[in-house]
């Protein structure tokens, strides 16, 4: 269950609190509209499914209302302070190429969240669970061999050069700040948390709940003491839970366990609570490895589709991890997630040798069929005459030994 002992509204003692008048203005604007949305969602949910709108859901709404009131009674958090830039206005981060956090769940709001939670989001035959075959990864993979295990959603384990690199680790049952409501996991993690090998590096793309799972991070931090890397501001958020992280900006490089890791631009948004929208940066990652580089796009929409060009660089990318869903939530197609066709375009622009499609078939976030993203991916690859062996999806717990690059490609 997600830790809820500490409120997720924080001020970092060592950072500026920003302009008080601006925070009050933001709170007065955001809190009433959020309360109206919650009340409307409650009424609509009762009308949509009166038989299912039981005392349990009423209690859930009451709890949500209490949390909303608590958040509105506190100042908006400041996770990062620094000079304005091409993607930071001095208070919040934004996408420099246009739409900034207006697509997906943020646009659809509380009503979408409730309807998804009640199974009224137009999902096409999603089962309540999908059988998987859990696996136990080896303790280490040495040299330039690369073993990739899809654990579920965006969570992926990459083992190479004697290092275990874990991406967006989420073992939570629901994509939600509470575990009694919200989109429920239909694929169990492909590797039990206790069966993970010792983790050396954790990469966190952003602070949405399907990518940032505090209890999982606390468990791994205590057991393995990994280096945790994320975008600006996320270190402050994580510190509230006793977690130490390194935070950097797009374009900056950090050396972790002897591996250079550069943060790359993604087109998305962030929020971990009701009043911290875009206070922390979302990001992708590129890792420089002797056998060919590793790239993770993070959670990203298409935007101007120049981010794959920026991430490509001069050295070859051996393996890319790209999201392929959801295409939309309840409204028009989201601007904050790429679809399979856009993922294929990004794959080609990156010049990657191989890729894995992630961010599908785990949490019910969109109206696409559960097997829709892999099917569309295969169709798009065929349409572009790309061998499907190069860009795959896997079942949770399945592993893939990534072929080595030809010597000429690495030179």
N, C-alpha and C positions, 0 to 999 in steps of 0.2 A: 504494500500500500504506500502511496506517496506520503512522505512526511508532511504533516500539516501543523506540527507543533510550533514552528516559527512562522510568523506572517511573512508573506512574500513581498511586502512593501518595505523597502530598506533605504537607508541613506548611508553611504560609506563615510565613516568618520574622517578619513584622510582626504576626501574630495569636496570640492565646492558644492553647495546645495543648489546653486543656480538662482534664478530670479524668483523670489517668493510670489510676486504678483502674477507672474506667468503661470506658476504652478496652481495658484488659486483659481485662475481663469480656466485652466485646463480641467481642474477637478469639478468646477461648477458646470462646465460644458459636458464632460464625459459621464459623470455620475447620474444625473437625471435621465439622460438618454439611455444609459445602460439599465436603469431601473424600469423605465417604460418598456424597453425591449424584453426584460425578464417577465414583467407582468403580462405583456402581450403573448409571449411564448407560453406561459402557463395556461392562459385562456384558450389559445389555439390548440395546444396539446390536448386539453380536456375535450375540445370539440372534435378533434381528429380521432381520438381513441378514448372515448369515455370509459369503456370497460377496463382499459389498461391504466387509466389515470388514477391509480389507487392511492391509498394513504402513504405508500412508500414514496411515490413520485411527488406527492404533496410535501412530504417531509424533505425530499431532496431539493425541491424548489425553495422551501423555507430555509434550508441550510445555505443555498446559493444566495438567497436574499440577505442572510446574516453576513455572509462573506462579502457581498457587495457593499453592505453598509460599513463594514470594517474597513474595506479598502477606501471608500469614499471619505471616511473620517480621517484618513491619513494623507500626508503629502505624497504627490507622485514621486516615485523613486528616481534617483540619479545614479546610474551605473557607471557613467563615463563623463568626464569633462575634458575638453581640449579645444584647440582652435577649429574653426569651421573649415570644411574641405569640400571636395566635389561630391561627397556622399554623407556629410554630417553638417547640420545647420547650426551647431552650437548647443543643441538640446537633443535632437533626434537624428537617427540615421535615415537615409533615403536611397532609393535606386536612382542613379544619375541618368538612366536612360528612359525615364518616364514613370509609368504607373508605380506607385510606391505603397504597397500594403493595402490596396483597395480591392483586390481580388480574393477569392477563396473564402475561408471562414470569417475573416474580418469584415468583408462586405456583406455576407449573408447574415451574420450576427447570431444572437442568442436563439432566435426561432429555428435557424438551421441546425444549431447544436442540439436542441431538444428534439426536433423531428428526426435527426439522425439517430439520437439515443433511443427514440421510441420505435425505430425501424420504419419511419415514414419518409425516408429520403429518396425513394424511388429505386432502391437497389434491386438488381435483377437476380433473384434466386441465390443470394449469398447464404451459404450454410452457416449454422451456428458454430461449427468447428470443422477444421480440415485435418485429417490424419497426417501425421508426419513421422519420420523415422529419425529420432534424435541421434546425434553423433558425438563422439568425444575426440576433439582435435589432438594431434600430437603435441608434445610439450614444446618442441622447437622445430623449425625448418631452417636448415643451415644453407649458407652460400647463396647463389643466385636462384635457387629453386624458389618458387612462389606458390603457396597454397592459399586459396580463398574459400572461405566458408560463409554462406548466406545464413544468418541466424533468423532473419525476419524483418520486414519493413525496410528501414535503411541500415539496420544493424548488421555489420559485416566484419568478419575477422580476417585480416591479412597476415600471413606468416611468411617471412623471408629474411635473409641475412641474420638469422638467429634472433630476430625481433618479433614480438607479437603486437600487432597494431589493431586496435579495436575502434570502429567507427560508429558514432552515435549509438552508444549502448542503451537499449531499452528492453527491460524484461517486465515492464508493467502490464497489468491485465487490461487496462483501459487507457486510451489517449485522452486524458482528463486530469485536472488537478485533484480530483477525488476518484476513488475506485468503486463507488456505488452508482455512478452515472457517467454517460459519455460513450463514444464508440468503443466497443469491446473487441478484444483480440480474438480472431477466429483461427489463426495459426499460432500454436504454442512456439516458443523459441526453439530453434533447431538444435541448440546446445544448452544444456542446463547451466545456470550461472555458476554452480559449484564445479562444473566440469571444464570451465574455461582454463586454458593454460595461463601461466603468469603473464599478466598484461604489462607491457612496457610503455606504450603510448596510447592515449585516448584522444581522438579527434572529435570535437563537437561543432557541428555546423551552425546551430542556432538554438534558441531556448524554448521552442514549442515542445509540448509534452510528448509528442511522438518521436522526439530526437533527444530530449534532455530528461532523464529519469534519475532523480536525486537519490533514492534509496540504492539503486544499482551502482551509481558512482560512489556512494559512501561505502558500500560493500567492497568494491574493487580498490578504492583508495586505502582502506584499512588492510586488505589482504596483500596487495601487490605494490602499493605506493607508485603508481604509474605517473608519468608526465602527462598532464592534461592541457590541451591546446584548444583555444577558441577565439572568436572574434572579440573586438574591443567591447568592454563593459560586462562580458559574461563572467570575468573573474570576480567582479564585485558581487554579482548575483550568487555565484557559487560559494563565495566566502561566508555568506549568511548561513550556510549549511555545513560549515567547517571544512570546506574543500578548497584546496589550493590549485589555482590554474594559471596558465600563462595566456595573456590576451594580446593580440596583435591586430594590425590594420591590414587591409588588402594591399598586396604588393610587398609586404614585409616577410622576411625569412627568419626562422628560428632553427637552431641546431639542437636536435633532441636525440639522445643516444647515438650520436655520430651521424645522424641523418638530417640533411637540410630540408626543411618543410616551409613552403611558401604559401601564404594565404592568397586566394584568388577571388575575384569578384563573382558574386551570385546575384540573381534577381529575385528577391523575396521580401520578407518582413519579419518582425519579431514581437513577441509578447509572452510573458510568463505569468502575468497577473492581469487584473482588470484595468490597471492604470499605468502600465509601463510599456506601452506600444512604442516600438522602434527605439527603445533606449539602449539596446545592445545590438551589436553588428552580427549579421548573418554572413556566411562565408563558405567557400570551397577550399580545397587543399591540393597542392602538388608536392609530392615527395620525390627527391632525387635519390635514385638507387643505382648501384653499379650495373645491375642487369636490365636497366630500363625503368623509367619513372612510373610512379603510381599517381593517378588523378582521381579525386572525388569531387563531384560538382556541388555537393551539398544539396539542400532543397532549393530548387531554382525554377523560375519561369523562363520563357524565351527572352523577354525584353528585346533588346536590339540584336540579340544573337551574336554579339561580338565577344562575349565572355569566353567562348571556346577558343577564339583566335588569340585572345590575350593569354590564356592558360597554356596554349600550345608550346610556345618557346622554340628553342633550337634543338634540344635533346628529344629523342623519341619517347613517346608514352607507350609503355608496354601494356598497361592495364588501366582502364577507366571504369569508374563506378558512376552510373547515371540513373537518375530517377525516371520513371516512365508513367507515373500516375500520381494523384487522380487528375482527370481531365477537367472536372468542374465539381462543384458541390451541388447547390440547389439552383443557382442562378446561371448566368451566362458562363462560358468557359473561363476558368480562373487564369489570371495573368501571372500567377505565382508558382505554377507547376508546368513542366513541359510534358507533352504527350509522347507516345512512342515514335511518331514521325519526327518530331523535333529532336528527340533523343538520338535517332539515327543521323539526323543532320549534324548534331553536335559531335557525334562519334567520328564522322567523316572530317569535320573541321579540325578536330583535335589531332587527327592523324594517328589515332590509337590503334595498336595491333589487335587488342581484345577488349571486351567490355562486358560488364554485368549490369542488367536492368534491375533496379531495386525500387522500394517505395510503392509496393502494390500487394494486394491479396492478404493483408494482415489485419489492418483496421479498416472498418467500413467508412471511408471518408468521402466517397463519390458514388454516383449512380451507375458507373460502369459495371458490367458483370465481373465476377471475381477473377475469371480467366481472360477477361477482355484485354488487359494490357499486354500479356505475353503473346496473345494471338495477333494483335495489331502490330506488335514489334516484328514478329516473323513475317507478316505480310509486307511491312515497309522494307525490311531487309531484302526480301525477294524482289520487290519493285525496283530497288536500287542495285540489284545484282551483287549484293554483299553476302558472302557465305555466312549462314546462320551460326556456324561453329564459332565465329569470331565475336558475336554479340549475343549472349545467352541470358536466359533467366534460369533459376534453379529452384528446387524445393528447399524448404527450410531444413537445415542440417546437412545439406549436400555440399560437397567440396569440389573444387576445380583446381587442378595443377596447371598453372598458366605456362604455356610454352615459352621457351626462351627466345629472345630476339636473335635474328642472324647477326653474326659479328659485324658485318658491313653496316647494319642498321644502327648499331650502337656507336659507331665511329663518327 
